[in-house]
Amino acid sequence: MSTQIVPFSSRRQLRKAGFDRLPGPIMAAGEGAAWRFIEFFTANIRNKNTRAAYAQAVTQFFGWLEPRGITELGQIRPVMIAGYIEELQASRSVPTVKQHLAAIRMLFDWLVTGQVIPTNPSASVRGPNYSAKRGKTPVLKADEARLLLDSIKIDTIVGLRDRALLGLMCYTFARVSAAVGMKVEDYYQNGKRWWFRLHEKGGKRHEVPAHHNAEAYMDAYLDAAGTWDQKKGPLFRSVDKWRRLTLNPMTRIDVFRMIKRRAEDAGLPSSTCCHTFRATGITAYLENGGTIENAQAIAAHESPRTTKLYDRTSDEITLDEVERIAI
C-alpha cells in the first residue's frame, strides 16, 4: 500500500474496514477515492457482520478484476460486473451472489455520491432471481432439543453456561450475535417477572419475558458464576485453559464450536448450528398453537414472511397424503 495514497494514520481505519490493502483501482484514483472507500465500510456500514461480508465480497470482486488488467475505476463496465456475477453463480448460492452484487452496487453508489466516479457501472446489472418459501436452517424437534438440553452435565460452570445460553436461544428465538452481546444487566427483573434484553441488528433493543425454564437455567448459571453484581460485564463469558470464566465475552465462533460439540455428544445431526435454535424455538411455538404474528414479535422480524421461513410445522408429508396418489 502506498503511503502517498493512504497515510499511515489511516491504516488502522483500513484494517477496521476489513482490508489489508486498498484495491488497485481505488489506489489509482487518488487519496480522495481512498478515503471515500474506507469511509464506506467504517462510517456508512455500522453492523460489523455486514461490514465483514461486504468487505469479503468487494475484495473478491477486485481480485477477479486484477488478472484481467483492470487497473482504473473508469475501466469497469457493466458487462464486466455481469460476467463476474455469472461466474459467481457457478460456485455460490443465489443469496450469496445477490449479497455480492448488493455490496458492489452500494460501494459504487457511495463513490458516485462522493464524486469519485460519474456513474455506477453496476446499476444496470441484474442479479439472479430468488424466492424462498421455506428456510434451510436445520431444525430440531422439540424432543431433540429437550434431549440436548438435558444431556449437558451441569456439575461445571461451563455446563451451566452452555445450558443457559442454549435455553436463551430456544426460548427467546435470539440470534447468536444478540446472545453473546448481552451484559449481565440485560437479564433483569420487572415486577414479578424476569426479562431478557436483546440488542438486535441495526441497534434495535428487543425485550422478551423469560420462559420459566430459561429463567431457571440463567439463575443457576449466574449463582454459580457469582456475577450477579457485575452488571456491565458480559453475560456469557469465555473460559481459560483451566476451564474458569474469564472477563471476556464468548464469540460467535465459540458458540458454534460449543454447539457442534454438544450436538455430537447428544447424538444429534452434525448440521446443528447456531441458527438451529432460533428456528427450533419458532417451530415449537407454532406447533403448540402460537401465531405467526406473535412469533414475528418475539423474533423481532421486520416481516412475517421472514418468520414463516422458520416455520417447519408443515414440512412433513404424511403417509396418508402420499396414498392419495392413486395410480
C-alpha positions in Angstrom: 0.0 0.0 0.0 1.3 3.4 -0.9 1.8 5.8 2.0 1.2 8.6 -0.5 -2.2 7.3 -1.3 -3.2 6.3 2.3 -1.3 7.9 5.1 0.0 5.8 8.0 -2.6 7.3 10.3 -5.4 5.8 8.2 -4.1 2.2 8.1 -5.9 1.4 11.3 -9.1 2.6 9.7 -8.3 0.4 6.7 -8.0 -2.7 8.9 -11.2 -1.7 10.7 -12.9 -1.7 7.3 -11.7 -5.3 6.8 -8.8 -4.8 4.4 -5.1 -5.3 4.5 -4.6 -3.1 1.4 -6.6 -1.0 -0.9 -7.7 -2.5 -4.3 -5.5 -1.3 -7.2 -8.2 0.8 -9.0 -9.0 2.6 -5.8 -5.4 3.5 -5.2 -5.0 4.7 -8.7 -8.0 7.1 -8.3 -6.1 9.1 -5.6 -6.4 10.0 -2.0 -9.9 11.2 -2.1 -11.1 7.8 -3.5 -9.1 6.0 -0.9 -10.7 7.9 1.9 -14.2 7.5 0.4 -13.6 3.7 0.1 -12.5 3.4 3.7 -15.5 5.6 4.9 -17.9 3.3 3.0 -17.1 0.5 5.3 -16.3 2.3 8.6 -18.8 5.2 8.6 -21.6 4.0 6.3 -21.9 0.4 7.4 -22.4 0.2 11.2 -23.2 -3.6 11.6 -19.8 -5.4 11.9 -21.2 -8.6 10.4 -22.5 -6.8 7.3 -19.2 -4.9 7.1 -17.2 -8.1 7.1 -19.5 -9.8 4.5 -19.3 -6.7 2.2 -15.6 -6.4 2.6 -15.1 -10.0 1.6 -17.4 -9.5 -1.4 -15.6 -6.4 -2.6 -12.2 -8.0 -2.1 -13.2 -10.9 -4.2 -14.6 -8.7 -7.0 -11.5 -6.6 -7.3 -9.4 -9.7 -7.1 -11.3 -11.0 -10.0 -10.6 -7.8 -12.0 -6.9 -7.8 -11.3 -5.7 -10.6 -13.7 -8.0 -9.1 -16.4 -5.9 -6.0 -16.5 -8.4 -3.6 -14.9 -6.3 -1.0 -13.1 -8.6 2.0 -13.1 -12.2 2.6 -11.9 -13.1 4.1 -15.3 -12.3 0.8 -17.0 -15.0 -1.1 -15.1 -18.1 -1.7 -17.3 -21.5 -3.2 -16.6 -20.6 -6.2 -18.9 -17.6 -7.0 -16.7 -19.7 -6.9 -13.5 -22.4 -9.1 -15.2 -19.7 -11.6 -16.2 -18.4 -11.7 -12.7 -21.9 -12.3 -11.3 -22.4 -15.1 -13.9 -19.2 -16.8 -12.9 -20.0 -16.5 -9.2 -23.3 -18.3 -9.7 -21.4 -21.5 -10.7 -19.9 -21.8 -7.2 -22.1 -19.8 -4.8 -25.7 -20.0 -3.7 -28.2 -17.4 -5.0 -28.4 -15.5 -1.8 -24.6 -15.2 -1.6 -24.5 -14.0 -5.2 -27.2 -11.4 -4.5 -25.3 -10.2 -1.5 -22.1 -9.8 -3.5 -23.9 -7.7 -6.1 -25.5 -5.6 -3.4 -22.1 -4.9 -1.9 -20.7 -3.9 -5.3 -23.7 -1.7 -6.1 -23.6 0.1 -2.7 -19.9 0.7 -3.0 -20.2 2.3 -6.4 -23.2 4.3 -5.3 -21.1 5.6 -2.5 -18.2 6.5 -4.9 -20.7 8.3 -7.2 -22.2 10.4 -4.4 -18.6 11.2 -3.3 -17.9 12.4 -6.9 -15.1 9.8 -7.3 -16.8 8.3 -10.4 -19.6 9.8 -12.6 -21.9 6.8 -12.8 -22.4 3.4 -11.2 -21.4 0.6 -13.6 -23.3 -2.0 -11.6 -26.7 -0.1 -11.7 -28.0 -1.9 -14.8 -26.7 -5.4 -13.8 -29.4 -7.8 -12.7 -28.9 -10.4 -10.1 -30.3 -14.0 -10.2 -33.9 -14.5 -9.2 -34.5 -15.9 -5.8 -37.7 -16.6 -3.9 -37.5 -18.7 -0.7 -40.7 -20.1 0.7 -39.1 -22.4 3.2 -35.8 -21.8 5.1 -32.9 -24.3 5.0 -31.8 -23.8 8.6 -31.6 -27.3 10.3 -34.4 -27.6 12.9 -34.5 -29.9 15.9 -37.8 -31.5 17.0 -39.0 -30.5 20.5 -37.9 -33.8 22.0 -34.5 -33.5 20.3 -34.0 -30.0 21.7 -35.0 -31.3 25.2 -32.6 -34.2 24.8 -29.8 -31.8 24.0 -30.5 -29.5 27.0 -30.8 -32.5 29.4 -27.6 -34.1 28.1 -25.5 -31.2 29.3 -23.8 -32.0 32.5 -24.2 -29.2 34.9 -21.6 -30.1 37.5 -19.3 -27.5 36.0 -19.6 -23.8 35.3 -19.1 -24.5 31.6 -22.1 -26.8 31.6 -24.3 -24.4 33.4 -23.2 -21.6 31.0 -23.9 -23.7 27.9 -27.3 -24.8 29.1 -28.3 -21.2 29.9 -27.1 -20.0 26.5 -28.9 -22.7 24.5 -32.0 -22.2 26.7 -31.9 -18.5 26.0 -31.7 -19.1 22.2 -34.5 -21.6 22.2 -36.9 -19.7 24.4 -36.4 -16.2 23.0 -35.5 -17.0 19.4 -32.4 -14.9 19.9 -29.7 -14.6 17.2 -26.3 -15.8 18.4 -24.8 -12.3 17.9 -27.5 -10.8 20.2 -26.9 -13.5 22.8 -23.1 -13.1 23.0 -23.6 -9.4 23.1 -25.6 -9.4 26.3 -24.4 -7.9 29.6 -25.4 -9.2 33.0 -27.8 -6.3 33.3 -29.7 -7.5 30.2 -31.2 -10.2 32.4 -33.4 -8.2 34.7 -36.5 -8.2 36.9 -39.5 -6.1 36.1 -42.3 -6.6 38.7 -42.6 -10.3 39.4 -41.2 -11.4 36.0 -37.7 -11.7 34.7 -36.9 -10.4 31.2 -34.1 -10.6 28.6 -33.0 -7.5 26.8 -31.5 -8.4 23.3 -29.6 -5.9 21.2 -30.5 -6.9 17.7 -29.4 -5.9 14.2 -29.5 -2.2 13.4 -29.1 -1.2 17.0 -32.6 -2.3 18.0 -33.3 -3.1 21.6 -35.7 -6.0 21.9 -37.1 -7.2 25.3 -38.6 -10.7 25.8 -40.1 -12.1 29.1 -38.1 -15.1 30.4 -39.6 -18.5 29.9 -39.6 -20.4 33.3 -37.1 -22.9 32.0 -34.8 -20.2 30.7 -35.1 -18.3 34.0 -34.1 -21.4 35.9 -31.1 -22.1 33.7 -30.0 -18.5 33.9 -30.3 -18.3 37.7 -28.3 -21.5 38.2 -25.6 -20.2 35.9 -25.3 -16.7 37.5 -25.4 -18.2 41.0 -22.5 -20.5 40.2 -20.6 -17.8 38.3 -21.1 -15.2 41.1 -21.5 -12.4 38.5 -24.9 -11.1 39.5 -23.4 -7.8 40.7 -21.2 -7.3 37.6 -24.0 -5.6 35.7 -21.8 -4.2 33.0 -19.8 -7.4 32.4 -20.6 -9.9 29.7 -23.3 -12.4 30.5 -21.8 -15.3 28.6 -18.1 -15.5 29.2 -15.3 -17.5 27.7 -13.1 -19.8 29.8 -9.4 -20.1 30.2 -7.3 -23.3 29.9 -8.3 -24.2 33.5 -12.0 -24.0 32.4 -12.5 -20.9 34.6 -14.6 -18.0 33.4 -12.7 -15.0 32.1 -13.7 -11.4 31.8 -14.1 -11.8 28.1 -17.4 -12.5 26.3 -17.9 -15.6 24.2 -17.7 -15.1 20.4 -20.0 -16.5 17.8 -17.2 -18.9 16.9 -17.0 -20.1 20.5 -20.8 -20.7 20.5 -20.6 -22.5 17.1 -17.9 -24.9 18.3 -19.8 -25.5 21.6 -23.0 -26.3 19.7 -21.2 -28.8 17.4 -19.6 -30.5 20.4 -22.9 -30.6 22.4 -24.8 -31.9 19.4 -22.3 -34.7 18.8 -22.4 -35.7 22.4 -26.2 -35.9 22.3 -26.2 -37.9 19.0 -27.9 -35.1 17.1 -27.3 -34.2 13.4 -23.9 -32.7 12.6 -25.8 -29.9 10.7 -27.0 -28.4 14.0 -25.7 -24.9 14.2 -26.3 -21.5 16.0 -29.3 -20.6 14.0 -30.9 -24.0 14.6 -32.2 -22.9 18.0 -33.9 -19.8 16.6 -35.7 -22.0 14.0 -36.4 -24.8 16.6 -38.0 -22.3 19.0 -40.2 -20.8 16.4 -41.3 -24.2 15.1 -42.0 -25.5 18.6 -44.0 -22.4 19.4 -46.2 -22.6 16.3 -46.7 -26.4 16.8 -48.1 -25.6 20.2 -50.7 -23.2 18.8 -48.7 -19.9 18.6 -49.4 -17.5 15.8 -47.1 -16.2 13.1 -47.7 -12.6 14.3 -46.6 -13.3 17.8 -43.7 -15.4 16.7 -42.6 -12.4 14.5 -42.8 -10.1 17.5 -40.7 -12.5 19.7 -38.1 -13.0 17.0 -38.0 -9.3 16.2 -38.5 -9.9 12.4 -39.5 -7.0 10.2 -41.8 -9.1 8.1 -44.0 -12.2 8.8 -42.6 -13.7 5.6 -39.2 -13.9 7.3 -40.7 -15.7 10.3 -42.5 -18.1 8.0 -39.2 -19.3 6.7 -38.5 -20.7 10.1 -41.9 -22.4 10.4 -41.4 -26.2 9.7 -44.7 -27.3 11.0 -45.9 -28.3 7.5 -42.6 -29.8 6.4 -43.5 -33.5 7.0 -45.7 -35.1 4.4 -47.8 -37.9 6.0 -48.3 -41.3 4.5 -52.0 -40.6 4.2 -51.3 -37.8 1.8 -48.9 -39.9 -0.3 -51.5 -42.6 -0.5 -53.8 -40.1 -2.2 -51.7 -40.6 -5.3 -54.0 -43.2 -6.9 -52.1 -44.6 -9.9 
